[in-house]
Amino acid sequence: EVAGAGVIDRIWLTIQDRSPEALRSLRVDIWWDGAETPAVSAPLGDFFGQNGGEMVRLDTELLASPEARSFVSYFAMPFRSHAKVVVTNDGKAEVPLLFYDVDYRLTKVPDDALYFHAVWRRERATQGGRDFELLPKVEGRGRFLGASVMVQSNPAYGKTWWGEGEVKLYLDGDS
């Protein structure tokens, strides 16, 4: 938790237990400037792109897990007066070891700087004829940085379903 204006430049984190249960039951929440609702609230594994229930090597411009043992975020996250990052264990199992490093700079933040937000959604079973909404409709100025999507097929299909589908993205009044 930090007071003042600044930017979180990097978050590094690792945990001893990297089981599917731990990846989903640990939750990261981030608040900006005294807001009541967190701008980020997601399972730890999902937030860091490890949403398949197991750690995998990942190396992108914004997220990384170079050896499939840690979580790294390079998202620039500006705040104007206050920032708070919390990891909560919502599971039943104890998490014996959690190591973290949140790198931030206290600095003047431009008036037009955008806040960082992340949305996490899950549907256990989709319904035919109804689209699964990755991101609810958002209004205002902003930038879409991407999505991490994981699909588990119904076990009834065995190994016969290959994940066919489509993604629709509507921006700036598209229909």
VMD Tcl script that builds the backbone (N, CA, C; Angstrom):
set m [mol new atoms 525]
animate dup $m
set s [atomselect $m all]
$s set {name element resname resid chain x y z} {
  {N N GLU 1 A 0.856 -1.171 0.000}
  {CA C GLU 1 A 0.000 0.000 0.000}
  {C C GLU 1 A 0.897 1.226 0.000}
  {N N VAL 2 A 0.615 2.186 -0.862}
  {CA C VAL 2 A 1.461 3.365 -0.989}
  {C C VAL 2 A 0.588 4.608 -1.195}
  {N N ALA 3 A 1.008 5.703 -0.562}
  {CA C ALA 3 A 0.310 6.984 -0.714}
  {C C ALA 3 A 1.149 7.896 -1.601}
  {N N GLY 4 A 0.472 8.724 -2.374}
  {CA C GLY 4 A 1.137 9.631 -3.290}
  {C C GLY 4 A 0.803 9.250 -4.721}
  {N N ALA 5 A 1.318 10.046 -5.648}
  {CA C ALA 5 A 1.106 9.766 -7.070}
  {C C ALA 5 A 2.270 8.935 -7.582}
  {N N GLY 6 A 1.967 7.997 -8.477}
  {CA C GLY 6 A 3.041 7.173 -9.005}
  {C C GLY 6 A 2.559 6.153 -10.014}
  {N N VAL 7 A 3.452 5.201 -10.313}
  {CA C VAL 7 A 3.173 4.155 -11.294}
  {C C VAL 7 A 3.773 2.847 -10.794}
  {N N ILE 8 A 2.954 1.796 -10.759}
  {CA C ILE 8 A 3.486 0.447 -10.539}
  {C C ILE 8 A 3.988 -0.020 -11.897}
  {N N ASP 9 A 5.281 -0.366 -11.970}
  {CA C ASP 9 A 5.895 -0.772 -13.232}
  {C C ASP 9 A 6.005 -2.287 -13.385}
  {N N ARG 10 A 6.104 -2.982 -12.263}
  {CA C ARG 10 A 6.362 -4.426 -12.325}
  {C C ARG 10 A 5.876 -5.070 -11.036}
  {N N ILE 11 A 5.254 -6.240 -11.188}
  {CA C ILE 11 A 4.906 -7.076 -10.040}
  {C C ILE 11 A 5.515 -8.446 -10.299}
  {N N TRP 12 A 6.285 -8.936 -9.344}
  {CA C TRP 12 A 6.854 -10.282 -9.406}
  {C C TRP 12 A 6.354 -11.042 -8.192}
  {N N LEU 13 A 5.986 -12.291 -8.401}
  {CA C LEU 13 A 5.435 -13.087 -7.314}
  {C C LEU 13 A 5.715 -14.556 -7.585}
  {N N THR 14 A 5.957 -15.328 -6.530}
  {CA C THR 14 A 6.031 -16.769 -6.662}
  {C C THR 14 A 5.456 -17.417 -5.419}
  {N N ILE 15 A 4.970 -18.627 -5.570}
  {CA C ILE 15 A 4.391 -19.378 -4.460}
  {C C ILE 15 A 4.965 -20.791 -4.475}
  {N N GLN 16 A 4.986 -21.408 -3.311}
  {CA C GLN 16 A 5.504 -22.769 -3.208}
  {C C GLN 16 A 4.549 -23.762 -3.868}
  {N N ASP 17 A 3.272 -23.644 -3.564}
  {CA C ASP 17 A 2.257 -24.555 -4.100}
  {C C ASP 17 A 1.701 -23.947 -5.386}
  {N N ARG 18 A 2.006 -24.564 -6.519}
  {CA C ARG 18 A 1.515 -24.076 -7.807}
  {C C ARG 18 A 0.465 -25.010 -8.382}
  {N N SER 19 A -0.288 -25.657 -7.507}
  {CA C SER 19 A -1.333 -26.587 -7.936}
  {C C SER 19 A -2.492 -25.816 -8.572}
  {N N PRO 20 A -3.347 -26.504 -9.343}
  {CA C PRO 20 A -4.528 -25.832 -9.898}
  {C C PRO 20 A -5.381 -25.164 -8.821}
  {N N GLU 21 A -5.476 -25.805 -7.656}
  {CA C GLU 21 A -6.274 -25.234 -6.567}
  {C C GLU 21 A -5.667 -23.921 -6.086}
  {N N ALA 22 A -4.359 -23.892 -5.916}
  {CA C ALA 22 A -3.699 -22.669 -5.445}
  {C C ALA 22 A -3.787 -21.566 -6.493}
  {N N LEU 23 A -3.602 -21.906 -7.769}
  {CA C LEU 23 A -3.659 -20.900 -8.829}
  {C C LEU 23 A -5.030 -20.236 -8.904}
  {N N ARG 24 A -6.077 -20.978 -8.563}
  {CA C ARG 24 A -7.424 -20.433 -8.641}
  {C C ARG 24 A -7.905 -19.856 -7.305}
  {N N SER 25 A -7.425 -20.381 -6.158}
  {CA C SER 25 A -7.959 -19.910 -4.873}
  {C C SER 25 A -7.239 -18.685 -4.324}
  {N N LEU 26 A -6.035 -18.398 -4.797}
  {CA C LEU 26 A -5.391 -17.141 -4.431}
  {C C LEU 26 A -5.935 -16.062 -5.359}
  {N N ARG 27 A -6.289 -14.910 -4.788}
  {CA C ARG 27 A -6.903 -13.831 -5.569}
  {C C ARG 27 A -6.083 -12.562 -5.408}
  {N N VAL 28 A -5.895 -11.845 -6.502}
  {CA C VAL 28 A -5.220 -10.549 -6.451}
  {C C VAL 28 A -6.264 -9.451 -6.662}
  {N N ASP 29 A -6.237 -8.470 -5.763}
  {CA C ASP 29 A -7.114 -7.297 -5.851}
  {C C ASP 29 A -6.238 -6.053 -5.828}
  {N N ILE 30 A -6.565 -5.078 -6.677}
  {CA C ILE 30 A -5.810 -3.826 -6.734}
  {C C ILE 30 A -6.808 -2.663 -6.746}
  {N N TRP 31 A -6.565 -1.696 -5.873}
  {CA C TRP 31 A -7.396 -0.495 -5.772}
  {C C TRP 31 A -6.567 0.726 -6.145}
  {N N TRP 32 A -7.215 1.702 -6.776}
  {CA C TRP 32 A -6.582 2.970 -7.108}
  {C C TRP 32 A -7.280 4.111 -6.375}
  {N N ASP 33 A -6.522 4.962 -5.779}
  {CA C ASP 33 A -6.965 6.262 -5.268}
  {C C ASP 33 A -8.179 6.202 -4.348}
  {N N GLY 34 A -8.179 5.232 -3.433}
  {CA C GLY 34 A -9.216 5.143 -2.416}
  {C C GLY 34 A -10.561 4.629 -2.900}
  {N N ALA 35 A -10.630 4.066 -4.077}
  {CA C ALA 35 A -11.897 3.532 -4.601}
  {C C ALA 35 A -12.401 2.414 -3.693}
  {N N GLU 36 A -13.712 2.277 -3.571}
  {CA C GLU 36 A -14.306 1.210 -2.764}
  {C C GLU 36 A -14.226 -0.140 -3.459}
  {N N THR 37 A -14.315 -0.140 -4.786}
  {CA C THR 37 A -14.288 -1.369 -5.575}
  {C C THR 37 A -12.916 -1.527 -6.219}
  {N N PRO 38 A -12.330 -2.717 -6.153}
  {CA C PRO 38 A -11.022 -2.886 -6.795}
  {C C PRO 38 A -11.112 -2.777 -8.322}
  {N N ALA 39 A -10.095 -2.195 -8.925}
  {CA C ALA 39 A -10.009 -2.107 -10.383}
  {C C ALA 39 A -9.586 -3.452 -10.963}
  {N N VAL 40 A -8.951 -4.275 -10.135}
  {CA C VAL 40 A -8.527 -5.625 -10.516}
  {C C VAL 40 A -9.013 -6.568 -9.427}
  {N N SER 41 A -9.670 -7.643 -9.811}
  {CA C SER 41 A -10.048 -8.700 -8.875}
  {C C SER 41 A -10.127 -9.984 -9.686}
  {N N ALA 42 A -9.097 -10.825 -9.526}
  {CA C ALA 42 A -9.010 -12.042 -10.341}
  {C C ALA 42 A -8.210 -13.103 -9.615}
  {N N PRO 43 A -8.460 -14.370 -9.927}
  {CA C PRO 43 A -7.585 -15.410 -9.391}
  {C C PRO 43 A -6.149 -15.133 -9.832}
  {N N LEU 44 A -5.214 -15.394 -8.951}
  {CA C LEU 44 A -3.813 -15.093 -9.201}
  {C C LEU 44 A -3.319 -15.713 -10.514}
  {N N GLY 45 A -3.549 -17.002 -10.692}
  {CA C GLY 45 A -3.089 -17.658 -11.909}
  {C C GLY 45 A -3.679 -17.033 -13.157}
  {N N ASP 46 A -4.966 -16.749 -13.141}
  {CA C ASP 46 A -5.630 -16.167 -14.303}
  {C C ASP 46 A -5.101 -14.771 -14.610}
  {N N PHE 47 A -4.911 -13.946 -13.579}
  {CA C PHE 47 A -4.414 -12.590 -13.803}
  {C C PHE 47 A -3.064 -12.618 -14.513}
  {N N PHE 48 A -2.218 -13.569 -14.147}
  {CA C PHE 48 A -0.884 -13.648 -14.725}
  {C C PHE 48 A -0.812 -14.584 -15.943}
  {N N GLY 49 A -1.961 -14.902 -16.555}
  {CA C GLY 49 A -1.979 -15.686 -17.786}
  {C C GLY 49 A -1.767 -17.180 -17.597}
  {N N GLN 50 A -1.869 -17.662 -16.373}
  {CA C GLN 50 A -1.698 -19.091 -16.079}
  {C C GLN 50 A -3.070 -19.677 -15.747}
  {N N ASN 51 A -3.975 -19.651 -16.724}
  {CA C ASN 51 A -5.363 -20.000 -16.444}
  {C C ASN 51 A -5.756 -21.415 -16.844}
  {N N GLY 52 A -4.815 -22.271 -17.127}
  {CA C GLY 52 A -5.148 -23.637 -17.503}
  {C C GLY 52 A -5.021 -24.629 -16.368}
  {N N GLY 53 A -4.759 -24.159 -15.153}
  {CA C GLY 53 A -4.644 -25.058 -14.017}
  {C C GLY 53 A -3.251 -25.615 -13.820}
  {N N GLU 54 A -2.316 -25.214 -14.663}
  {CA C GLU 54 A -0.928 -25.620 -14.481}
  {C C GLU 54 A -0.031 -24.488 -14.955}
  {N N MET 55 A 1.136 -24.403 -14.366}
  {CA C MET 55 A 2.091 -23.370 -14.753}
  {C C MET 55 A 2.739 -23.754 -16.088}
  {N N VAL 56 A 2.815 -22.789 -17.001}
  {CA C VAL 56 A 3.488 -22.989 -18.282}
  {C C VAL 56 A 4.420 -21.810 -18.529}
  {N N ARG 57 A 5.460 -22.045 -19.329}
  {CA C ARG 57 A 6.363 -20.952 -19.684}
  {C C ARG 57 A 5.587 -19.922 -20.477}
  {N N LEU 58 A 5.806 -18.667 -20.152}
  {CA C LEU 58 A 5.108 -17.572 -20.808}
  {C C LEU 58 A 6.070 -16.404 -20.885}
  {N N ASP 59 A 6.173 -15.779 -22.048}
  {CA C ASP 59 A 7.054 -14.631 -22.195}
  {C C ASP 59 A 6.444 -13.682 -23.208}
  {N N THR 60 A 5.715 -12.686 -22.701}
  {CA C THR 60 A 5.120 -11.678 -23.560}
  {C C THR 60 A 5.613 -10.316 -23.100}
  {N N GLU 61 A 5.211 -9.282 -23.803}
  {CA C GLU 61 A 5.627 -7.931 -23.433}
  {C C GLU 61 A 5.036 -7.503 -22.088}
  {N N LEU 62 A 3.852 -8.023 -21.744}
  {CA C LEU 62 A 3.164 -7.560 -20.548}
  {C C LEU 62 A 3.120 -8.575 -19.407}
  {N N LEU 63 A 3.217 -9.858 -19.712}
  {CA C LEU 63 A 3.187 -10.907 -18.693}
  {C C LEU 63 A 4.275 -11.927 -18.976}
  {N N ALA 64 A 4.801 -12.520 -17.891}
  {CA C ALA 64 A 5.840 -13.529 -18.091}
  {C C ALA 64 A 5.836 -14.537 -16.957}
  {N N SER 65 A 6.296 -15.724 -17.280}
  {CA C SER 65 A 6.639 -16.773 -16.333}
  {C C SER 65 A 7.774 -17.547 -16.997}
  {N N PRO 66 A 8.987 -16.987 -16.954}
  {CA C PRO 66 A 10.085 -17.507 -17.765}
  {C C PRO 66 A 10.401 -18.988 -17.553}
  {N N GLU 67 A 10.279 -19.465 -16.349}
  {CA C GLU 67 A 10.587 -20.869 -16.066}
  {C C GLU 67 A 9.364 -21.627 -15.551}
  {N N ALA 68 A 8.189 -21.048 -15.745}
  {CA C ALA 68 A 6.929 -21.630 -15.273}
  {C C ALA 68 A 6.926 -21.809 -13.760}
  {N N ARG 69 A 7.605 -20.890 -13.047}
  {CA C ARG 69 A 7.639 -20.960 -11.584}
  {C C ARG 69 A 7.302 -19.635 -10.913}
  {N N SER 70 A 7.167 -18.579 -11.687}
  {CA C SER 70 A 6.884 -17.272 -11.092}
  {C C SER 70 A 5.874 -16.529 -11.949}
  {N N PHE 71 A 5.411 -15.425 -11.429}
  {CA C PHE 71 A 4.435 -14.590 -12.123}
  {C C PHE 71 A 5.042 -13.194 -12.240}
  {N N VAL 72 A 5.031 -12.614 -13.452}
  {CA C VAL 72 A 5.563 -11.273 -13.646}
  {C C VAL 72 A 4.570 -10.470 -14.471}
  {N N SER 73 A 4.282 -9.260 -14.007}
  {CA C SER 73 A 3.439 -8.325 -14.741}
  {C C SER 73 A 4.260 -7.075 -15.026}
  {N N TYR 74 A 4.232 -6.636 -16.284}
  {CA C TYR 74 A 4.907 -5.402 -16.686}
  {C C TYR 74 A 3.898 -4.321 -17.075}
  {N N PHE 75 A 2.633 -4.501 -16.709}
  {CA C PHE 75 A 1.630 -3.478 -17.011}
  {C C PHE 75 A 1.992 -2.193 -16.273}
  {N N ALA 76 A 1.948 -1.068 -16.964}
  {CA C ALA 76 A 2.106 0.230 -16.304}
  {C C ALA 76 A 0.777 0.562 -15.638}
  {N N MET 77 A 0.811 0.765 -14.316}
  {CA C MET 77 A -0.417 0.994 -13.553}
  {C C MET 77 A -0.297 2.317 -12.787}
  {N N PRO 78 A -0.727 3.434 -13.408}
  {CA C PRO 78 A -0.621 4.725 -12.730}
  {C C PRO 78 A -1.690 4.919 -11.655}
  {N N PHE 79 A -1.346 5.694 -10.651}
  {CA C PHE 79 A -2.299 6.092 -9.611}
  {C C PHE 79 A -1.982 7.529 -9.219}
  {N N ARG 80 A -3.003 8.252 -8.775}
  {CA C ARG 80 A -2.833 9.680 -8.516}
  {C C ARG 80 A -2.650 10.032 -7.037}
  {N N SER 81 A -3.153 9.178 -6.139}
  {CA C SER 81 A -2.997 9.510 -4.714}
  {C C SER 81 A -2.766 8.289 -3.822}
  {N N HIS 82 A -3.070 7.091 -4.324}
  {CA C HIS 82 A -2.990 5.923 -3.450}
  {C C HIS 82 A -3.099 4.646 -4.281}
  {N N ALA 83 A -2.340 3.634 -3.906}
  {CA C ALA 83 A -2.442 2.316 -4.553}
  {C C ALA 83 A -2.374 1.244 -3.476}
  {N N LYS 84 A -3.153 0.200 -3.677}
  {CA C LYS 84 A -3.169 -0.916 -2.719}
  {C C LYS 84 A -3.273 -2.217 -3.503}
  {N N VAL 85 A -2.357 -3.157 -3.219}
  {CA C VAL 85 A -2.340 -4.469 -3.860}
  {C C VAL 85 A -2.472 -5.508 -2.753}
  {N N VAL 86 A -3.438 -6.417 -2.884}
  {CA C VAL 86 A -3.692 -7.429 -1.858}
  {C C VAL 86 A -3.811 -8.793 -2.520}
  {N N VAL 87 A -3.162 -9.803 -1.940}
  {CA C VAL 87 A -3.353 -11.195 -2.353}
  {C C VAL 87 A -4.068 -11.895 -1.209}
  {N N THR 88 A -5.188 -12.534 -1.505}
  {CA C THR 88 A -6.019 -13.191 -0.498}
  {C C THR 88 A -6.137 -14.677 -0.832}
  {N N ASN 89 A -6.089 -15.500 0.187}
  {CA C ASN 89 A -6.299 -16.935 0.006}
  {C C ASN 89 A -7.764 -17.241 0.284}
  {N N ASP 90 A -8.527 -17.541 -0.760}
  {CA C ASP 90 A -9.937 -17.898 -0.623}
  {C C ASP 90 A -10.131 -19.406 -0.502}
  {N N GLY 91 A -9.030 -20.152 -0.540}
  {CA C GLY 91 A -9.112 -21.607 -0.486}
  {C C GLY 91 A -9.053 -22.141 0.929}
  {N N LYS 92 A -9.147 -23.465 1.030}
  {CA C LYS 92 A -9.111 -24.137 2.327}
  {C C LYS 92 A -7.690 -24.493 2.740}
  {N N ALA 93 A -6.799 -24.693 1.765}
  {CA C ALA 93 A -5.427 -25.097 2.072}
  {C C ALA 93 A -4.575 -23.884 2.422}
  {N N GLU 94 A -3.706 -24.069 3.389}
  {CA C GLU 94 A -2.769 -23.018 3.773}
  {C C GLU 94 A -1.740 -22.825 2.671}
  {N N VAL 95 A -1.318 -21.586 2.463}
  {CA C VAL 95 A -0.257 -21.273 1.514}
  {C C VAL 95 A 0.980 -20.949 2.348}
  {N N PRO 96 A 1.901 -21.912 2.482}
  {CA C PRO 96 A 3.014 -21.724 3.411}
  {C C PRO 96 A 4.032 -20.675 2.965}
  {N N LEU 97 A 4.269 -20.545 1.669}
  {CA C LEU 97 A 5.284 -19.590 1.197}
  {C C LEU 97 A 4.762 -18.789 0.018}
  {N N LEU 98 A 4.858 -17.468 0.122}
  {CA C LEU 98 A 4.507 -16.551 -0.944}
  {C C LEU 98 A 5.552 -15.441 -0.916}
  {N N PHE 99 A 6.231 -15.238 -2.021}
  {CA C PHE 99 A 7.243 -14.196 -2.122}
  {C C PHE 99 A 6.790 -13.206 -3.187}
  {N N TYR 100 A 7.018 -11.917 -2.952}
  {CA C TYR 100 A 6.555 -10.918 -3.910}
  {C C TYR 100 A 7.455 -9.694 -3.908}
  {N N ASP 101 A 7.347 -8.938 -4.982}
  {CA C ASP 101 A 8.057 -7.679 -5.135}
  {C C ASP 101 A 7.185 -6.792 -6.020}
  {N N VAL 102 A 6.771 -5.649 -5.513}
  {CA C VAL 102 A 5.980 -4.698 -6.287}
  {C C VAL 102 A 6.855 -3.475 -6.510}
  {N N ASP 103 A 7.259 -3.254 -7.754}
  {CA C ASP 103 A 8.119 -2.121 -8.094}
  {C C ASP 103 A 7.252 -0.953 -8.529}
  {N N TYR 104 A 7.442 0.183 -7.863}
  {CA C TYR 104 A 6.690 1.383 -8.218}
  {C C TYR 104 A 7.594 2.600 -8.110}
  {N N ARG 105 A 7.191 3.655 -8.797}
  {CA C ARG 105 A 7.878 4.942 -8.740}
  {C C ARG 105 A 6.884 5.982 -8.246}
  {N N LEU 106 A 7.268 6.758 -7.278}
  {CA C LEU 106 A 6.463 7.914 -6.899}
  {C C LEU 106 A 6.858 9.038 -7.852}
  {N N THR 107 A 5.895 9.495 -8.625}
  {CA C THR 107 A 6.166 10.477 -9.662}
  {C C THR 107 A 4.875 11.184 -10.038}
  {N N LYS 108 A 4.992 12.340 -10.665}
  {CA C LYS 108 A 3.805 13.038 -11.150}
  {C C LYS 108 A 3.163 12.189 -12.250}
  {N N VAL 109 A 1.851 12.066 -12.198}
  {CA C VAL 109 A 1.107 11.287 -13.192}
  {C C VAL 109 A 0.358 12.268 -14.087}
  {N N PRO 110 A 0.536 12.164 -15.399}
  {CA C PRO 110 A -0.172 13.078 -16.307}
  {C C PRO 110 A -1.682 13.000 -16.115}
  {N N ASP 111 A -2.361 14.125 -16.330}
  {CA C ASP 111 A -3.818 14.179 -16.174}
  {C C ASP 111 A -4.530 13.194 -17.096}
  {N N ASP 112 A -3.943 12.901 -18.268}
  {CA C ASP 112 A -4.607 12.016 -19.219}
  {C C ASP 112 A -4.171 10.552 -19.082}
  {N N ALA 113 A -3.429 10.222 -18.026}
  {CA C ALA 113 A -3.015 8.826 -17.814}
  {C C ALA 113 A -4.235 7.953 -17.542}
  {N N LEU 114 A -4.237 6.747 -18.094}
  {CA C LEU 114 A -5.359 5.827 -17.955}
  {C C LEU 114 A -5.129 4.885 -16.779}
  {N N TYR 115 A -6.174 4.613 -16.024}
  {CA C TYR 115 A -6.099 3.626 -14.950}
  {C C TYR 115 A -6.096 2.220 -15.548}
  {N N PHE 116 A -5.439 1.288 -14.864}
  {CA C PHE 116 A -5.424 -0.106 -15.270}
  {C C PHE 116 A -6.602 -0.820 -14.625}
  {N N HIS 117 A -7.352 -1.579 -15.428}
  {CA C HIS 117 A -8.460 -2.396 -14.937}
  {C C HIS 117 A -8.347 -3.792 -15.537}
  {N N ALA 118 A -8.795 -4.801 -14.809}
  {CA C ALA 118 A -8.843 -6.162 -15.323}
  {C C ALA 118 A -10.152 -6.809 -14.881}
  {N N VAL 119 A -10.771 -7.535 -15.801}
  {CA C VAL 119 A -12.033 -8.218 -15.536}
  {C C VAL 119 A -11.790 -9.716 -15.643}
  {N N TRP 120 A -12.322 -10.480 -14.694}
  {CA C TRP 120 A -12.247 -11.942 -14.743}
  {C C TRP 120 A -13.658 -12.491 -14.764}
  {N N ARG 121 A -13.911 -13.422 -15.686}
  {CA C ARG 121 A -15.238 -14.038 -15.800}
  {C C ARG 121 A -15.086 -15.534 -15.998}
  {N N ARG 122 A -16.080 -16.261 -15.539}
  {CA C ARG 122 A -16.105 -17.706 -15.782}
  {C C ARG 122 A -17.548 -18.155 -15.911}
  {N N GLU 123 A -17.760 -19.073 -16.841}
  {CA C GLU 123 A -19.023 -19.788 -16.979}
  {C C GLU 123 A -18.668 -21.251 -17.015}
  {N N ARG 124 A -19.250 -22.021 -16.141}
  {CA C ARG 124 A -18.927 -23.453 -16.102}
  {C C ARG 124 A -19.412 -24.186 -17.339}
  {N N ALA 125 A -20.551 -23.785 -17.872}
  {CA C ALA 125 A -21.056 -24.369 -19.115}
  {C C ALA 125 A -21.732 -23.257 -19.901}
  {N N THR 126 A -21.301 -23.080 -21.132}
  {CA C THR 126 A -21.929 -22.052 -21.955}
  {C C THR 126 A -23.275 -22.555 -22.451}
  {N N GLN 127 A -24.106 -21.644 -22.879}
  {CA C GLN 127 A -25.427 -22.001 -23.382}
  {C C GLN 127 A -25.479 -21.764 -24.886}
  {N N GLY 128 A -25.981 -22.742 -25.607}
  {CA C GLY 128 A -26.106 -22.624 -27.053}
  {C C GLY 128 A -26.910 -21.404 -27.450}
  {N N GLY 129 A -26.459 -20.718 -28.486}
  {CA C GLY 129 A -27.186 -19.557 -28.986}
  {C C GLY 129 A -26.947 -18.285 -28.206}
  {N N ARG 130 A -26.143 -18.346 -27.139}
  {CA C ARG 130 A -25.851 -17.147 -26.350}
  {C C ARG 130 A -24.340 -16.954 -26.295}
  {N N ASP 131 A -23.878 -15.763 -26.666}
  {CA C ASP 131 A -22.448 -15.488 -26.650}
  {C C ASP 131 A -21.922 -15.420 -25.226}
  {N N PHE 132 A -20.720 -15.933 -25.025}
  {CA C PHE 132 A -20.006 -15.755 -23.754}
  {C C PHE 132 A -19.292 -14.416 -23.841}
  {N N GLU 133 A -19.582 -13.542 -22.908}
  {CA C GLU 133 A -19.044 -12.187 -22.943}
  {C C GLU 133 A -17.700 -12.140 -22.227}
  {N N LEU 134 A -16.625 -11.910 -22.981}
  {CA C LEU 134 A -15.291 -11.802 -22.389}
  {C C LEU 134 A -15.140 -10.524 -21.580}
  {N N LEU 135 A -15.644 -9.439 -22.129}
  {CA C LEU 135 A -15.523 -8.127 -21.493}
  {C C LEU 135 A -16.859 -7.425 -21.577}
  {N N PRO 136 A -17.419 -7.029 -20.442}
  {CA C PRO 136 A -18.684 -6.298 -20.516}
  {C C PRO 136 A -18.484 -4.968 -21.237}
  {N N LYS 137 A -19.570 -4.404 -21.724}
  {CA C LYS 137 A -19.498 -3.128 -22.434}
  {C C LYS 137 A -18.852 -2.081 -21.534}
  {N N VAL 138 A -17.872 -1.401 -22.067}
  {CA C VAL 138 A -17.130 -0.379 -21.337}
  {C C VAL 138 A -17.281 0.924 -22.091}
  {N N GLU 139 A -17.539 1.995 -21.372}
  {CA C GLU 139 A -17.657 3.300 -22.008}
  {C C GLU 139 A -16.593 4.225 -21.458}
  {N N GLY 140 A -16.191 5.171 -22.283}
  {CA C GLY 140 A -15.172 6.124 -21.869}
  {C C GLY 140 A -13.880 5.877 -22.618}
  {N N ARG 141 A -12.919 6.705 -22.321}
  {CA C ARG 141 A -11.621 6.632 -22.985}
  {C C ARG 141 A -10.822 5.477 -22.412}
  {N N GLY 142 A -10.151 4.743 -23.263}
  {CA C GLY 142 A -9.348 3.638 -22.779}
  {C C GLY 142 A -8.655 2.895 -23.889}
  {N N ARG 143 A -7.995 1.811 -23.499}
  {CA C ARG 143 A -7.244 0.995 -24.449}
  {C C ARG 143 A -7.408 -0.460 -24.038}
  {N N PHE 144 A -7.774 -1.305 -24.988}
  {CA C PHE 144 A -7.915 -2.733 -24.742}
  {C C PHE 144 A -6.551 -3.379 -24.947}
  {N N LEU 145 A -6.011 -3.997 -23.894}
  {CA C LEU 145 A -4.672 -4.587 -23.973}
  {C C LEU 145 A -4.694 -6.064 -24.325}
  {N N GLY 146 A -5.830 -6.738 -24.171}
  {CA C GLY 146 A -5.906 -8.128 -24.560}
  {C C GLY 146 A -6.716 -8.962 -23.607}
  {N N ALA 147 A -6.787 -10.255 -23.914}
  {CA C ALA 147 A -7.547 -11.196 -23.104}
  {C C ALA 147 A -6.803 -12.525 -23.061}
  {N N SER 148 A -6.934 -13.197 -21.950}
  {CA C SER 148 A -6.407 -14.551 -21.797}
  {C C SER 148 A -7.616 -15.452 -21.619}
  {N N VAL 149 A -7.793 -16.393 -22.539}
  {CA C VAL 149 A -8.990 -17.223 -22.551}
  {C C VAL 149 A -8.595 -18.687 -22.426}
  {N N MET 150 A -9.311 -19.405 -21.577}
  {CA C MET 150 A -9.075 -20.838 -21.430}
  {C C MET 150 A -10.410 -21.542 -21.571}
  {N N VAL 151 A -10.440 -22.615 -22.364}
  {CA C VAL 151 A -11.656 -23.382 -22.582}
  {C C VAL 151 A -11.389 -24.827 -22.188}
  {N N GLN 152 A -12.257 -25.371 -21.366}
  {CA C GLN 152 A -12.224 -26.799 -21.059}
  {C C GLN 152 A -13.437 -27.408 -21.721}
  {N N SER 153 A -13.214 -28.459 -22.485}
  {CA C SER 153 A -14.342 -29.080 -23.161}
  {C C SER 153 A -15.080 -30.023 -22.211}
  {N N ASN 154 A -16.303 -30.282 -22.554}
  {CA C ASN 154 A -17.125 -31.210 -21.792}
  {C C ASN 154 A -16.509 -32.608 -21.921}
  {N N PRO 155 A -16.272 -33.302 -20.800}
  {CA C PRO 155 A -15.679 -34.645 -20.871}
  {C C PRO 155 A -16.483 -35.617 -21.743}
  {N N ALA 156 A -17.765 -35.335 -21.961}
  {CA C ALA 156 A -18.590 -36.203 -22.795}
  {C C ALA 156 A -18.072 -36.263 -24.238}
  {N N TYR 157 A -17.346 -35.200 -24.666}
  {CA C TYR 157 A -16.804 -35.188 -26.024}
  {C C TYR 157 A -15.518 -35.999 -26.140}
  {N N GLY 158 A -14.943 -36.421 -25.022}
  {CA C GLY 158 A -13.684 -37.157 -25.073}
  {C C GLY 158 A -12.619 -36.320 -25.730}
  {N N LYS 159 A -11.923 -36.906 -26.669}
  {CA C LYS 159 A -10.880 -36.170 -27.386}
  {C C LYS 159 A -11.329 -35.794 -28.787}
  {N N THR 160 A -12.638 -35.640 -28.987}
  {CA C THR 160 A -13.156 -35.387 -30.326}
  {C C THR 160 A -13.458 -33.917 -30.593}
  {N N TRP 161 A -13.375 -33.053 -29.598}
  {CA C TRP 161 A -13.689 -31.635 -29.811}
  {C C TRP 161 A -12.401 -30.833 -29.790}
  {N N TRP 162 A -12.152 -30.023 -30.796}
  {CA C TRP 162 A -10.872 -29.320 -30.934}
  {C C TRP 162 A -10.966 -27.836 -30.612}
  {N N GLY 163 A -12.062 -27.388 -30.105}
  {CA C GLY 163 A -12.157 -25.996 -29.674}
  {C C GLY 163 A -12.577 -25.014 -30.732}
  {N N GLU 164 A -13.421 -25.425 -31.634}
  {CA C GLU 164 A -13.891 -24.539 -32.691}
  {C C GLU 164 A -14.768 -23.445 -32.093}
  {N N GLY 165 A -14.660 -22.260 -32.624}
  {CA C GLY 165 A -15.477 -21.152 -32.169}
  {C C GLY 165 A -14.967 -19.863 -32.777}
  {N N GLU 166 A -15.551 -18.769 -32.354}
  {CA C GLU 166 A -15.119 -17.472 -32.863}
  {C C GLU 166 A -15.125 -16.453 -31.746}
  {N N VAL 167 A -14.358 -15.410 -31.928}
  {CA C VAL 167 A -14.328 -14.305 -30.983}
  {C C VAL 167 A -14.778 -13.079 -31.737}
  {N N LYS 168 A -15.702 -12.337 -31.157}
  {CA C LYS 168 A -16.196 -11.100 -31.759}
  {C C LYS 168 A -15.727 -9.941 -30.885}
  {N N LEU 169 A -15.158 -8.934 -31.492}
  {CA C LEU 169 A -14.657 -7.769 -30.764}
  {C C LEU 169 A -15.270 -6.532 -31.391}
  {N N TYR 170 A -15.969 -5.759 -30.587}
  {CA C TYR 170 A -16.612 -4.555 -31.054}
  {C C TYR 170 A -15.970 -3.351 -30.382}
  {N N LEU 171 A -15.491 -2.402 -31.170}
  {CA C LEU 171 A -14.851 -1.198 -30.658}
  {C C LEU 171 A -15.491 0.038 -31.229}
  {N N ASP 172 A -15.601 1.067 -30.421}
  {CA C ASP 172 A -16.002 2.402 -30.851}
  {C C ASP 172 A -17.269 2.412 -31.704}
  {N N GLY 173 A -18.322 1.748 -31.225}
  {CA C GLY 173 A -19.609 1.788 -31.898}
  {C C GLY 173 A -19.823 0.730 -32.953}
  {N N ASP 174 A -18.859 -0.178 -33.149}
  {CA C ASP 174 A -19.054 -1.279 -34.103}
  {C C ASP 174 A -20.305 -2.067 -33.713}
  {N N SER 175 A -20.929 -2.714 -34.700}
  {CA C SER 175 A -22.053 -3.581 -34.398}
  {C C SER 175 A -21.897 -4.914 -35.113}
}
mol reanalyze $m
mol bondsrecalc $m
mol representation Tube
mol addrep $m
